[in-house]
Amino acid sequence: MSAWLQVAMQVAVVVVVLAAVHRPLGDHLARTFTSAPHLRVERWLYRLIRVDPDADQRWTAYLGSVLAFSAVSVLGLYALLRLQQHLPLALGRPPMPAAQAWNTAVSFATNTSWQSYAGETALGHLAQMAGIAVQAFLSAAVGLAVAVALVRGLVARETDRVGNFWSDLVRGLVRVLLPLSLVGAVLLLAGGVVQNLHGFRQVATLGGHPQLLPGGPVASYEPIKLMSGDGGGFWNANSAHPFENPNPLTNILEIVLMLLVPSALPRMYGRMVGSLRQGWTVLAVMAVLWFAAVGAATAAEVHHAGPVPRAVASADEGKEVRFGVPATALFGVSSTATADGAVDGAHDSFTALGGGVLLANMMLGEVSPGGIGSGLYGVLALALLAVFLAGLMIGRTPEFLGKRVGSREIRLVALLTLVTPVTLLVGAAVAMSLPTGRSSMLNQGAHGLSEVVYAFTSAANTNGSAFAGLNANTDFYNVSLGLVMLAGRYLPMVLTVALAGAFAGQRRTATTAGTLPTTGPLFAALVIGVALVVAALTFLPAMALGPLGEGLR
């Protein structure tokens, strides 16, 4: 079977499953954040944390709740990692070093899942379950809440309220993430994913030699790892490990889980703003970018671009042989397009141009379809920028969903568009300018630069995947990447919630013949064009010196 037929069949399966659940899941998401009654378990949680879920917050209070909750999450996980040797199920693991614990705590609280450690040697089961897995749920719920706040701001009229963060957080957990994770865990268990509380066990191989096999509560963690945009592997091999991803069927299931909620959020958005066509347009933008990336990555891997793959007539290096090159390319594209960071192959071993596609997915802002929440508010920022540019062309004040995109709003949109690129490029420039940053590069030249740029791009865009040729477990990279993760996660959230407040305070304007339609193929093409132009203008020099320079020589 040809590689193109393989990838076409797998893409078809993924698309059919996502299409089948798109409407019910999107409608459920909309009901979750618009229905008045609270479930009994939700009321119990509100009493536990002592909040009034019916008290709408100003955008400043909403943002303060987001930041305060996230700060507590970072500190709590940091303490757990530093003290894990005193906890049950530690499996004899020592405390994580301070700089690495800082990096890991920030990584999982920001939904990045960057790992400078190997899970099987660094963490006990309690740290995995009560620390890493809990933050996978919480960080995803925070991102979802921020996206919902922006949609509310677009819908609201002449108010300074954008909802209640604590209610959004609890509902996202109880009604969305926990039920979907339970279903995913059952399916993965049926597919052969490991679930126990064992440590390493010694077994005899067929040749009579002893071998240590790891165990752990993997099936219960794997769905939220994939679905939340978290992506952190229970073991160092991540989803290339046969205990995390046993066969081609579970590989397809894991791809579906990565795309599941982000691809349903446009339906929620359309429901909440009262126009399903708005949701279809956003979904079309996400889908076109995803399909284009799948095609480009598959072409780069199948045609063996680069001197070494051409010499051996294969691009199999770093690919999991159980799945093959097409499935690994599809997984890698879905991972970098969803802010997930899970891998079933070594991204560093992709061809130069194939790795460049994965890097470009993140540089677009991971909006195809992006992470839970972050993908939606990222693509809406691009839509607002597209409306503004179109307004400049015709000399008319731009409008979006009946709200004027004035000077205040466009400044916030511009900052939201630029803050992540600036963060990652400054971080990469500092690393390349210092001996301590360059000393961790195992490769020189264009590929070495690509490894450093990939690390900071992954950190700033809350992805977490890596080009493994960079030794990031140093104090410099642990600290610097942690700072970039904080900036890349929370500065966009600050600007998004501020934008929600700015729109919420406006009255709705009447639609006229001069109003730019924000639905349909023309507007979708405009948004895609804006995304590509912004990314090209920002990142073309870095791409030219890195993957393009390596792949086109």
C-alpha positions as CSV (number, residue, x, y, z in Angstrom):
1,M,0.0,0.0,0.0
2,S,1.4,3.4,-0.9
3,A,2.2,6.0,1.7
4,W,-0.3,8.4,0.3
5,L,-3.1,5.8,0.4
6,Q,-2.2,5.0,4.0
7,V,-2.4,8.6,5.1
8,A,-5.6,9.2,3.1
9,M,-7.3,6.3,4.8
10,Q,-6.2,7.4,8.3
11,V,-7.2,11.0,7.7
12,A,-10.6,9.8,6.5
13,V,-11.1,7.8,9.7
14,V,-10.1,10.7,11.8
15,V,-12.3,13.2,9.9
16,V,-15.4,10.8,10.0
17,V,-15.1,10.3,13.8
18,L,-14.7,14.1,14.4
19,A,-17.6,14.9,12.1
20,A,-19.8,12.4,13.9
21,V,-19.2,14.0,17.3
22,H,-18.8,17.7,16.2
23,R,-22.4,18.6,16.5
24,P,-23.3,16.9,19.8
25,L,-20.1,17.8,21.5
26,G,-20.2,21.4,20.3
27,D,-23.8,21.8,21.4
28,H,-22.9,20.2,24.8
29,L,-20.1,22.7,25.2
30,A,-22.5,25.6,24.5
31,R,-25.0,24.3,27.0
32,T,-22.3,23.8,29.6
33,F,-21.4,27.5,29.6
34,T,-24.9,29.0,29.1
35,S,-27.3,26.9,31.2
36,A,-28.3,28.4,34.6
37,P,-28.8,25.3,36.9
38,H,-25.7,23.9,38.7
39,L,-25.3,20.2,39.2
40,R,-25.2,18.9,42.7
41,V,-21.5,18.0,42.6
42,E,-20.8,21.5,41.2
43,R,-22.6,23.1,44.1
44,W,-20.6,21.0,46.5
45,L,-17.4,22.2,44.9
46,Y,-18.5,25.8,45.1
47,R,-19.1,25.4,48.8
48,L,-15.7,23.8,49.2
49,I,-13.8,26.7,47.6
50,R,-16.2,29.2,49.0
51,V,-17.3,31.1,45.9
52,D,-20.6,32.3,44.6
53,P,-20.9,30.8,41.1
54,D,-23.8,33.2,40.1
55,A,-21.8,36.4,40.8
56,D,-20.7,37.7,37.4
57,Q,-17.2,39.2,37.5
58,R,-15.7,42.3,35.8
59,W,-13.0,41.4,33.4
60,T,-10.3,42.5,35.8
61,A,-11.7,40.2,38.6
62,Y,-12.1,37.4,36.1
63,L,-8.4,37.8,35.0
64,G,-7.3,38.1,38.6
65,S,-9.0,34.7,39.4
66,V,-7.2,33.1,36.4
67,L,-3.8,34.4,37.5
68,A,-4.3,33.6,41.2
69,F,-5.5,30.1,40.5
70,S,-2.6,29.5,38.1
71,A,0.0,30.8,40.6
72,V,-1.4,28.4,43.2
73,S,-1.2,25.6,40.7
74,V,2.5,26.3,39.9
75,L,3.4,26.5,43.6
76,G,1.5,23.4,44.5
77,L,3.0,21.2,41.8
78,Y,6.5,22.6,42.6
79,A,6.1,21.6,46.3
80,L,4.9,18.1,45.3
81,L,7.9,17.5,43.0
82,R,10.4,18.7,45.6
83,L,8.8,16.6,48.4
84,Q,7.8,13.5,46.4
85,Q,10.3,11.2,48.2
86,H,8.2,11.6,51.4
87,L,4.9,10.7,49.7
88,P,3.2,7.3,49.1
89,L,3.9,5.5,45.8
90,A,7.2,7.4,45.3
91,L,8.8,4.2,44.0
92,G,12.1,5.4,45.6
93,R,12.3,8.5,43.4
94,P,14.4,11.4,44.8
95,P,13.2,15.0,44.9
96,M,13.4,16.7,41.6
97,P,16.2,19.3,41.5
98,A,15.0,22.9,42.1
99,A,15.5,24.3,38.6
100,Q,14.0,21.3,37.0
101,A,11.0,21.3,39.4
102,W,10.4,24.9,38.6
103,N,10.5,24.1,34.9
104,T,8.1,21.1,35.3
105,A,5.7,22.9,37.6
106,V,5.4,25.9,35.2
107,S,5.2,23.5,32.2
108,F,2.2,21.6,33.4
109,A,0.4,24.5,35.0
110,T,0.6,26.4,31.7
111,N,-0.6,23.4,29.7
112,T,2.8,23.1,27.9
113,S,4.0,19.7,29.1
114,W,7.7,20.4,28.2
115,Q,9.7,17.7,29.9
116,S,13.4,17.9,30.7
117,Y,13.1,14.6,32.6
118,A,12.3,11.0,31.8
119,G,9.0,10.1,33.5
120,E,10.0,6.5,34.4
121,T,13.1,7.6,36.3
122,A,12.1,10.9,37.8
123,L,8.5,10.6,39.0
124,G,6.6,8.3,41.3
125,H,3.0,7.3,40.7
126,L,1.5,9.8,43.1
127,A,3.5,12.7,41.5
128,Q,2.1,11.6,38.2
129,M,-1.5,11.2,39.4
130,A,-1.9,14.0,41.9
131,G,0.5,16.4,40.2
132,I,0.9,16.0,36.4
133,A,-2.5,14.5,35.7
134,V,-4.4,17.0,37.9
135,Q,-2.7,19.9,36.2
136,A,-3.6,18.4,32.8
137,F,-7.2,18.8,33.8
138,L,-6.9,22.2,35.5
139,S,-4.8,23.9,32.9
140,A,-7.1,22.8,30.1
141,A,-10.1,24.0,32.0
142,V,-8.4,27.4,32.5
143,G,-7.8,27.8,28.8
144,L,-11.4,26.8,28.0
145,A,-12.7,29.4,30.5
146,V,-10.7,32.2,28.9
147,A,-12.0,31.4,25.5
148,V,-15.6,31.3,26.8
149,A,-15.0,34.7,28.5
150,L,-14.0,36.2,25.1
151,V,-17.1,34.8,23.4
152,R,-19.3,36.2,26.1
153,G,-17.6,39.6,25.6
154,L,-18.5,39.5,22.0
155,V,-22.1,38.6,22.7
156,A,-22.7,40.9,25.8
157,R,-24.1,44.5,25.5
158,E,-23.1,47.5,27.6
159,T,-21.9,45.6,30.6
160,D,-18.6,45.3,32.5
161,R,-19.2,41.6,33.3
162,V,-17.8,38.5,31.4
163,G,-19.0,35.6,33.6
164,N,-17.6,33.8,36.6
165,F,-14.2,32.1,36.3
166,W,-14.9,29.6,39.1
167,S,-18.1,28.5,37.6
168,D,-16.5,28.2,34.1
169,L,-13.6,26.2,35.6
170,V,-15.8,23.8,37.5
171,R,-18.2,23.2,34.6
172,G,-15.4,22.6,32.2
173,L,-14.0,20.0,34.5
174,V,-17.2,18.3,35.6
175,R,-19.2,18.4,32.4
176,V,-16.6,18.2,29.7
177,L,-13.1,17.0,30.6
178,L,-13.9,14.3,33.2
179,P,-16.6,12.5,31.2
180,L,-14.7,12.5,28.0
181,S,-11.5,11.3,29.8
182,L,-13.5,8.4,31.3
183,V,-14.7,7.3,27.9
184,G,-11.2,7.7,26.5
185,A,-9.7,5.7,29.3
186,V,-12.1,2.8,28.7
187,L,-11.3,2.7,25.0
188,L,-7.6,2.8,25.6
189,L,-7.8,0.1,28.2
190,A,-9.7,-2.0,25.7
191,G,-6.9,-1.3,23.2
192,G,-4.2,-2.6,25.5
193,V,-2.9,0.5,27.3
194,V,-1.4,-0.3,30.7
195,Q,-3.2,0.5,34.0
196,N,-1.8,-0.6,37.3
197,L,0.2,0.7,40.3
198,H,3.3,-1.3,39.7
199,G,6.9,0.0,39.5
200,F,9.5,-1.8,37.4
201,R,9.1,-5.6,37.2
202,Q,11.7,-8.0,36.0
203,V,10.6,-10.5,33.4
204,A,12.5,-13.1,31.4
205,T,12.6,-12.5,27.6
206,L,12.2,-15.3,25.0
207,G,15.9,-15.5,24.9
208,G,16.1,-16.1,28.7
209,H,17.5,-12.7,29.5
210,P,16.1,-10.5,32.3
211,Q,14.4,-7.3,31.4
212,L,12.7,-4.6,33.5
213,L,9.2,-3.6,32.4
214,P,7.6,-0.4,33.7
215,G,4.0,-0.1,35.0
216,G,1.8,2.6,36.1
217,P,-1.7,4.2,35.9
218,V,-1.3,5.1,32.3
219,A,-4.7,4.5,30.7
220,S,-6.4,6.8,33.2
221,Y,-3.9,9.6,32.4
222,E,-3.5,9.1,28.6
223,P,-6.9,10.6,27.5
224,I,-6.5,13.9,29.4
225,K,-2.8,14.1,28.3
226,L,-4.0,14.0,24.7
227,M,-7.4,15.8,24.9
228,S,-6.3,18.7,27.1
229,G,-3.4,19.8,25.0
230,D,-1.1,18.6,27.7
231,G,0.9,16.0,25.9
232,G,3.4,15.0,28.6
233,G,4.4,11.4,28.3
234,F,4.1,9.1,31.3
235,W,7.3,7.6,30.0
236,N,10.1,9.3,28.1
237,A,9.1,7.7,24.8
238,N,5.7,9.3,25.1
239,S,3.2,7.8,22.7
240,A,5.9,5.9,20.9
241,H,6.0,3.6,24.0
242,P,4.0,0.4,23.3
243,F,2.4,0.6,26.8
244,E,1.1,4.1,26.1
245,N,0.1,3.5,22.5
246,P,0.1,-0.3,21.7
247,N,-1.1,-0.5,18.1
248,P,-2.3,1.4,15.0
249,L,-5.9,1.5,16.3
250,T,-4.9,3.2,19.5
251,N,-2.7,5.5,17.5
252,I,-5.7,6.7,15.5
253,L,-7.7,7.0,18.7
254,E,-5.0,9.2,20.2
255,I,-5.0,11.5,17.2
256,V,-8.8,11.8,17.5
257,L,-8.5,12.7,21.2
258,M,-6.0,15.5,20.4
259,L,-8.4,17.0,17.9
260,L,-11.6,16.3,19.7
261,V,-12.4,19.3,21.8
262,P,-10.6,22.0,19.8
263,S,-12.4,21.0,16.7
264,A,-15.8,21.2,18.5
265,L,-15.2,24.6,20.0
266,P,-16.2,26.4,16.7
267,R,-19.6,24.8,17.0
268,M,-19.9,26.1,20.6
269,Y,-18.8,29.5,19.4
270,G,-21.5,29.6,16.7
271,R,-24.1,28.5,19.2
272,M,-23.1,31.1,21.8
273,V,-23.0,34.0,19.3
274,G,-26.3,32.9,17.7
275,S,-24.9,32.2,14.2
276,L,-23.8,28.7,13.3
277,R,-22.2,30.1,10.1
278,Q,-19.7,32.0,12.2
279,G,-18.7,28.6,13.7
280,W,-18.5,26.9,10.3
281,T,-16.2,29.7,9.1
282,V,-13.8,29.4,12.0
283,L,-13.8,25.6,11.6
284,A,-13.0,26.0,7.9
285,V,-10.0,28.1,8.7
286,M,-8.7,25.5,11.1
287,A,-9.4,22.6,8.8
288,V,-7.7,24.1,5.7
289,L,-4.5,24.8,7.7
290,W,-4.6,21.3,9.2
291,F,-5.1,19.5,5.9
292,A,-2.3,21.7,4.3
293,A,0.1,20.8,7.1
294,V,-0.7,17.0,6.8
295,G,-0.1,17.1,3.1
296,A,3.1,19.1,3.4
297,A,4.6,16.9,6.2
298,T,3.6,13.7,4.5
299,A,5.2,14.9,1.2
300,A,8.4,15.9,3.0
301,E,8.7,12.5,4.7
302,V,7.6,10.3,1.8
303,H,9.9,11.9,-0.7
304,H,12.9,11.7,1.6
305,A,14.0,15.3,1.5
306,G,17.6,15.7,2.8
307,P,20.9,14.1,2.1
308,V,20.8,11.1,4.5
309,P,17.2,10.0,3.7
310,R,18.0,10.2,-0.1
311,A,21.1,8.2,0.4
312,V,19.2,5.3,2.1
313,A,16.0,5.8,0.1
314,S,14.0,6.0,3.4
315,A,12.9,8.5,6.0
316,D,12.2,5.8,8.6
317,E,14.8,7.2,11.2
318,G,12.9,8.2,14.3
319,K,9.6,6.7,13.1
320,E,7.8,4.1,15.1
321,V,7.9,1.0,13.0
322,R,4.5,-0.2,14.3
323,F,2.8,2.8,12.7
324,G,5.0,3.7,9.7
325,V,6.0,7.1,8.2
326,P,2.5,8.3,7.2
327,A,0.9,7.7,10.6
328,T,3.9,9.3,12.4
329,A,3.6,12.4,10.1
330,L,-0.1,12.6,10.8
331,F,0.4,12.3,14.5
332,G,3.2,14.9,14.5
333,V,1.1,17.4,12.6
334,S,-1.9,16.9,14.9
335,S,0.3,17.2,17.9
336,T,1.9,20.5,16.9
337,A,-1.4,21.9,15.5
338,T,-3.3,21.3,18.7
339,A,-0.7,22.6,21.3
340,D,-0.6,19.0,22.6
341,G,3.1,18.1,22.2
342,A,2.6,14.3,22.4
343,V,4.8,12.4,20.0
344,D,4.8,8.9,18.5
345,G,8.1,9.4,16.8
346,A,11.2,11.6,17.1
347,H,10.5,15.1,15.7
348,D,14.2,15.7,15.6
349,S,14.5,12.8,13.1
350,F,11.9,14.2,10.7
351,T,13.4,15.4,7.4
352,A,14.5,19.1,7.5
353,L,11.4,20.2,5.7
354,G,9.1,17.8,7.5
355,G,10.3,19.2,10.8
356,G,9.9,22.7,9.4
357,V,6.2,21.9,8.9
358,L,5.8,21.0,12.5
359,L,7.7,24.1,13.6
360,A,5.4,26.2,11.3
361,N,2.3,24.7,12.9
362,M,3.4,26.2,16.2
363,M,4.5,29.5,14.6
364,L,1.0,30.0,13.2
365,G,-0.1,30.2,16.8
366,E,-1.4,26.7,16.9
367,V,-4.8,27.6,15.5
368,S,-5.4,24.5,13.4
369,P,-7.3,23.8,15.5
370,G,-5.1,24.8,18.5
371,G,-5.3,23.9,22.2
372,I,-8.4,23.8,24.3
373,G,-9.6,27.4,24.4
374,S,-6.3,28.8,23.2
375,G,-7.0,27.7,19.6
376,L,-10.4,29.4,19.5
377,Y,-9.2,32.8,21.0
378,G,-6.1,32.6,18.8
379,V,-8.2,32.3,15.6
380,L,-10.6,34.9,16.7
381,A,-7.7,37.3,17.2
382,L,-6.7,36.6,13.5
383,A,-10.3,37.1,12.5
384,L,-10.4,40.5,14.2
385,L,-7.1,41.5,12.6
386,A,-8.6,40.4,9.2
387,V,-11.6,42.6,9.8
388,F,-9.4,45.6,10.7
389,L,-7.3,45.2,7.6
390,A,-10.4,44.9,5.4
391,G,-11.8,48.0,7.0
392,L,-8.6,49.9,6.2
393,M,-9.0,48.9,2.5
394,I,-12.5,50.4,2.2
395,G,-12.1,53.3,4.7
396,R,-14.7,52.1,7.1
397,T,-14.6,51.5,10.9
398,P,-14.3,47.7,11.1
399,E,-17.0,45.7,12.9
400,F,-17.2,42.1,14.1
401,L,-20.4,40.5,15.3
402,G,-22.0,44.0,15.6
403,K,-19.1,45.3,17.7
404,R,-16.7,48.1,16.5
405,V,-13.1,47.2,16.4
406,G,-11.8,50.5,17.5
407,S,-8.3,51.7,18.6
408,R,-8.5,50.1,22.0
409,E,-9.6,46.8,20.6
410,I,-7.1,46.7,17.7
411,R,-4.2,47.5,20.1
412,L,-5.1,44.5,22.2
413,V,-5.4,42.3,19.1
414,A,-2.1,43.5,17.8
415,L,-0.4,42.8,21.1
416,L,-2.2,39.4,21.3
417,T,-0.8,38.5,17.8
418,L,2.7,39.6,18.5
419,V,3.4,38.8,22.2
420,T,4.1,35.1,21.6
421,P,6.4,35.6,18.6
422,V,8.4,38.3,20.4
423,T,8.7,36.1,23.5
424,L,10.0,33.0,21.6
425,L,12.4,35.0,19.3
426,V,13.9,36.9,22.2
427,G,14.4,33.7,24.1
428,A,16.0,31.9,21.2
429,A,18.2,34.9,20.5
430,V,19.4,35.0,24.1
431,A,20.1,31.3,24.1
432,M,22.1,31.5,20.8
433,S,24.1,34.5,22.1
434,L,25.3,32.8,25.3
435,P,27.9,30.1,25.6
436,T,25.7,28.2,28.1
437,G,22.9,28.1,25.6
438,R,25.0,27.0,22.7
439,S,26.8,24.3,24.8
440,S,23.6,22.2,25.0
441,M,23.4,21.9,21.2
442,L,24.4,18.4,20.0
443,N,24.2,19.6,16.4
444,Q,25.8,22.6,14.7
445,G,24.8,24.7,11.7
446,A,21.2,25.0,10.5
447,H,19.9,21.9,12.4
448,G,21.3,23.1,15.7
449,L,19.6,26.5,15.2
450,S,16.4,24.7,14.4
451,E,16.6,22.7,17.7
452,V,17.0,25.9,19.8
453,V,14.2,27.8,17.9
454,Y,11.9,24.7,18.1
455,A,12.5,24.6,21.9
456,F,11.5,28.2,22.5
457,T,8.6,28.0,19.9
458,S,7.3,25.0,21.7
459,A,7.6,26.7,25.1
460,A,6.0,30.0,24.0
461,N,3.1,28.3,22.3
462,T,2.4,25.9,25.2
463,N,3.1,22.8,23.0
464,G,5.9,20.9,24.8
465,S,7.3,18.7,22.0
466,A,11.0,19.0,21.2
467,F,13.8,18.4,18.8
468,A,15.7,16.0,21.1
469,G,19.1,17.0,19.9
470,L,19.1,19.9,22.4
471,N,20.0,19.0,25.9
472,A,17.5,21.2,27.8
473,N,18.1,19.7,31.2
474,T,20.4,22.5,32.3
475,D,19.8,25.3,34.8
476,F,19.8,27.8,31.9
477,Y,17.2,26.1,29.8
478,N,15.1,25.0,32.8
479,V,14.8,28.6,34.0
480,S,14.7,30.4,30.6
481,L,12.1,28.0,29.1
482,G,10.0,28.3,32.3
483,L,10.0,32.1,31.9
484,V,9.0,31.8,28.3
485,M,6.2,29.4,29.1
486,L,4.8,31.8,31.6
487,A,4.9,34.7,29.2
488,G,3.6,32.7,26.3
489,R,0.6,31.4,28.3
490,Y,-0.5,34.2,30.5
491,L,0.3,37.4,28.5
492,P,-2.1,36.2,25.7
493,M,-4.7,35.4,28.4
494,V,-4.4,38.8,30.0
495,L,-4.9,40.4,26.6
496,T,-7.8,38.1,25.7
497,V,-9.7,38.8,28.9
498,A,-9.1,42.5,28.5
499,L,-10.4,42.2,24.9
500,A,-13.5,40.5,26.3
501,G,-14.1,43.4,28.7
502,A,-13.6,45.9,25.9
503,F,-16.2,44.2,23.7
504,A,-18.6,43.6,26.5
505,G,-18.9,47.3,27.3
506,Q,-20.0,48.1,23.7
507,R,-23.5,48.3,22.4
508,R,-24.4,46.3,19.3
509,T,-24.3,48.3,16.0
510,A,-26.8,47.7,13.1
511,T,-25.6,45.6,10.2
512,T,-25.6,47.7,6.9
513,A,-24.7,47.1,3.3
514,G,-21.2,48.3,4.1
515,T,-20.6,45.8,6.9
516,L,-18.0,43.2,6.0
517,P,-19.6,39.7,6.1
518,T,-17.6,37.5,8.6
519,T,-18.8,34.2,7.3
520,G,-18.3,32.3,4.1
521,P,-15.3,31.2,2.0
522,L,-14.1,34.8,1.2
523,F,-13.7,35.7,4.9
524,A,-12.2,32.3,5.7
525,A,-9.6,32.9,2.9
526,L,-8.9,36.3,4.3
527,V,-8.3,35.0,7.8
528,I,-6.0,32.2,6.4
529,G,-4.1,34.8,4.4
530,V,-3.6,37.0,7.5
531,A,-2.4,34.0,9.5
532,L,0.2,33.1,6.8
533,V,1.4,36.6,6.2
534,V,1.8,37.4,9.9
535,A,3.7,34.2,10.4
536,A,5.8,34.6,7.3
537,L,6.8,38.2,8.1
538,T,7.6,37.2,11.7
539,F,9.4,33.9,11.3
540,L,10.8,33.8,7.7
541,P,14.4,34.8,8.8
542,A,14.5,32.1,11.5
543,M,13.0,29.5,9.1
544,A,15.4,30.4,6.3
545,L,18.4,29.9,8.6
546,G,17.0,26.7,10.1
547,P,14.8,24.1,8.4
548,L,14.6,25.8,5.0
549,G,18.3,26.4,4.9
550,E,19.0,22.7,5.8
551,G,16.3,21.2,3.6
552,L,16.9,23.2,0.4
553,R,20.6,23.0,0.2
